[in-house]
Amino acid sequence: MTFSASRAVASAAVGAALVLAATPASAASYDNATPRPLPSTAFRANDWTAPPGFVFDSALLSTPEGCRAKGEKGIAQGKWSAYVCHEQLVQVTDVPLLYQFLYVKR
């Protein structure tokens, strides 16, 4: 077998492995504009609910420190009396992103 033929066979094998590794979820079409939680055995979106009296304020593509800073700023400005930051993986495109969700108590 020549070098180019062995290279073609190796490329075909890698391509076949990539096709077989594709999951049905990645092959399905979906609306990229709608964020949705990742399916995972370790994390489920419905596992967490805000404490009583807290309402959703905003979702931030930020660090936990950024969420806490926004929460503290709201308290200092008198917008709310308490806050809770909750982080959650959200599938927006092909790459999951870690969002910070800010819940406040008015």
KEVEXTI-205744 format. One record per residue (C-alpha): residue number from 1; residue in one letter; chain; x, y, z. Coordinates in steps of 0.1 Angstrom, whole numbers. Layout:
// KEVEXTI-205744
(NUM 'A' 'A' (X Y Z)),
...
END
This chain:
// KEVEXTI-205744
(1 'M' 'A' (0 0 0)),
(2 'T' 'A' (14 34 -9)),
(3 'F' 'A' (17 62 15)),
(4 'S' 'A' (-12 82 1)),
(5 'A' 'A' (-35 51 1)),
(6 'S' 'A' (-27 44 38)),
(7 'R' 'A' (-33 81 46)),
(8 'A' 'A' (-67 79 29)),
(9 'V' 'A' (-76 48 48)),
(10 'A' 'A' (-66 64 81)),
(11 'S' 'A' (-86 96 72)),
(12 'A' 'A' (-117 75 64)),
(13 'A' 'A' (-114 56 97)),
(14 'V' 'A' (-112 89 117)),
(15 'G' 'A' (-142 103 97)),
(16 'A' 'A' (-162 72 104)),
(17 'A' 'A' (-154 74 141)),
(18 'L' 'A' (-165 110 143)),
(19 'V' 'A' (-198 102 126)),
(20 'L' 'A' (-204 73 149)),
(21 'A' 'A' (-196 95 179)),
(22 'A' 'A' (-223 121 170)),
(23 'T' 'A' (-252 119 194)),
(24 'P' 'A' (-288 123 182)),
(25 'A' 'A' (-291 155 202)),
(26 'S' 'A' (-263 171 182)),
(27 'A' 'A' (-278 160 149)),
(28 'A' 'A' (-312 174 157)),
(29 'S' 'A' (-322 209 146)),
(30 'Y' 'A' (-332 234 172)),
(31 'D' 'A' (-336 271 177)),
(32 'N' 'A' (-302 285 188)),
(33 'A' 'A' (-318 316 203)),
(34 'T' 'A' (-336 297 230)),
(35 'P' 'A' (-313 289 259)),
(36 'R' 'A' (-320 256 275)),
(37 'P' 'A' (-303 236 303)),
(38 'L' 'A' (-279 208 294)),
(39 'P' 'A' (-292 172 298)),
(40 'S' 'A' (-270 157 325)),
(41 'T' 'A' (-272 131 352)),
(42 'A' 'A' (-252 154 375)),
(43 'F' 'A' (-273 185 369)),
(44 'R' 'A' (-309 190 362)),
(45 'A' 'A' (-325 225 357)),
(46 'N' 'A' (-355 216 380)),
(47 'D' 'A' (-333 206 409)),
(48 'W' 'A' (-331 242 422)),
(49 'T' 'A' (-358 267 430)),
(50 'A' 'A' (-354 302 444)),
(51 'P' 'A' (-360 306 481)),
(52 'P' 'A' (-395 319 490)),
(53 'G' 'A' (-399 356 485)),
(54 'F' 'A' (-371 359 459)),
(55 'V' 'A' (-379 367 422)),
(56 'F' 'A' (-358 365 391)),
(57 'D' 'A' (-339 397 382)),
(58 'S' 'A' (-314 389 355)),
(59 'A' 'A' (-292 363 339)),
(60 'L' 'A' (-255 371 335)),
(61 'L' 'A' (-228 355 314)),
(62 'S' 'A' (-204 363 342)),
(63 'T' 'A' (-184 350 371)),
(64 'P' 'A' (-199 343 405)),
(65 'E' 'A' (-180 374 417)),
(66 'G' 'A' (-198 395 390)),
(67 'C' 'A' (-232 383 401)),
(68 'R' 'A' (-224 390 438)),
(69 'A' 'A' (-211 425 428)),
(70 'K' 'A' (-244 432 410)),
(71 'G' 'A' (-264 419 440)),
(72 'E' 'A' (-244 441 464)),
(73 'K' 'A' (-248 471 442)),
(74 'G' 'A' (-286 466 442)),
(75 'I' 'A' (-286 465 480)),
(76 'A' 'A' (-265 496 483)),
(77 'Q' 'A' (-288 514 459)),
(78 'G' 'A' (-319 503 478)),
(79 'K' 'A' (-334 483 449)),
(80 'W' 'A' (-337 451 469)),
(81 'S' 'A' (-331 439 505)),
(82 'A' 'A' (-313 405 497)),
(83 'Y' 'A' (-301 385 467)),
(84 'V' 'A' (-292 350 457)),
(85 'C' 'A' (-269 340 428)),
(86 'H' 'A' (-274 307 412)),
(87 'E' 'A' (-252 293 384)),
(88 'Q' 'A' (-264 270 357)),
(89 'L' 'A' (-250 255 325)),
(90 'V' 'A' (-271 267 295)),
(91 'Q' 'A' (-269 253 260)),
(92 'V' 'A' (-270 283 237)),
(93 'T' 'A' (-250 270 208)),
(94 'D' 'A' (-228 240 205)),
(95 'V' 'A' (-209 250 236)),
(96 'P' 'A' (-225 251 270)),
(97 'L' 'A' (-221 283 289)),
(98 'L' 'A' (-221 289 326)),
(99 'Y' 'A' (-247 316 334)),
(100 'Q' 'A' (-252 334 367)),
(101 'F' 'A' (-289 339 376)),
(102 'L' 'A' (-296 367 400)),
(103 'Y' 'A' (-327 364 422)),
(104 'V' 'A' (-337 393 445)),
(105 'K' 'A' (-359 400 475)),
(106 'R' 'A' (-376 434 471)),
END
